[in-house]
C-alpha cells in the first residue's frame, strides 16, 4: 500500500479509485473463488489484454488488495490471491452480483413485455 498516496476525502471516491474500473472488478470476481495463475485470470476475463491485466494486477498489488506469490521453479510460477484487505471487498462484490441479477431479470421482463 502506497502510504504517500493522496486519497480523496470522500470514502466512496476512495473505493471507486481503488476498484472502480471494469477490469479490477472482474479480477476481483475471479479471485473470489481462490488463488489463480496469470493465464487462468486472462482466460476467465473475456476481452482483457495481457498488458492491461498486468497493469491492473500491479496496481491492485500496490494498493494491498491482492498478493502475488512467486515460486522459484523452471518455468517460473506466479499465483495471485486476495489479501486480507482484498477479502473485505467480498460483501461489496456479492451485493453488486445480486443487484446485477435483479437488473438482468428486470431487463428480460421488460423486453418480453415489448414483444
N, C-alpha and C positions, 0 to 999 in steps of 0.2 A: 504494500500500500504506500503510495506516494504521500508522505506527511507534509510536503511542501505544496501540494496541490490545493489551489484556491477552490473552495466549494461554494455553491450558491447558498444564499440564506434560506431559500425555500426547500424543505425536505423532499417535496415531490420533484422539483427540478434536479436535486441531487440524485435521486433514484433514476430519473429519466437519463441523466448524464452518464450513469454507470451502466445501465442495461437497456436504454431506450432505443437502440437500433434493431432493426429486423433480425440481423444475424446473431447478435448477442442473445436475444430471446430464444432463438432456435437452438443455439449452442447450449443454453441452459436447459431447454427441453430435453435435448439429447443426453445431457449429463445427469439429469434427474434419475435416470434408470441405472446409473452406475458409471464406473470408470470406462473410458473409451480411448482408443488409439486415434491418431490423426485421420487415417483412412476411413475408420468407422464413422467419425464425425462428418467427414466430407461426403460419404455416401448416404448418410442419414439426413443431410440438409440439401435438398434439391436446389440447384442453381448457384451454389456458393463456389467461388473460385479458390484455388489453393492460396493465392496471395491474400484475399480478403479473410479467409479462415485464419491464416497465420497472424494477420494484423489484429484480429479480434481476440484470438487466444492470448496473444501477448498483452493486449490492453487489459483483459479480464484478469490475467495473472498479476499484472502490476497493481491492479485495484484490489487484489486479495480475494477475488470471487472464485477463482479456480486455482488449482495447484497442478504442477507438472512434475512427473516422475520420470527421470531418465535412467535407463538401465545400461550398464557397461557391457553390451553384447555386440556381436557382429552378426547381422547388421544391427545398428542401434535401435533400441525400442524406447518409445516415449509414450507415456499414458497421461491422460488428463482426467481430473476428477474435481468435484465441487469441494471447496474448502469449508470449514465450519461456517464462515461468513456466507459463502455461497448457498449453503444448505438453508440458511434463514430466509432465502428467497422462495423456497418451495411453496409455502402457502400462497404467495403472490402469483406464482405461475399456475397453481391449481385453480385459483379464482379466475384467472384470465382464461384458462381452458374451459371452465364451467360457463363463463359468460359467452365465449365463442360458440359453444354448443347450443346455447339458448338462441343466439343470434342466427346461427345456421338454420335452426328449426323454424324460427320466425320468417326468415327469408324464403325457406322452402314452402311454408304455408302460404305466404303472400304470393309467391309465383304460381302456386296451384290454384289460387282464387282468381287470378287474372287470366287463366287459360280457358 
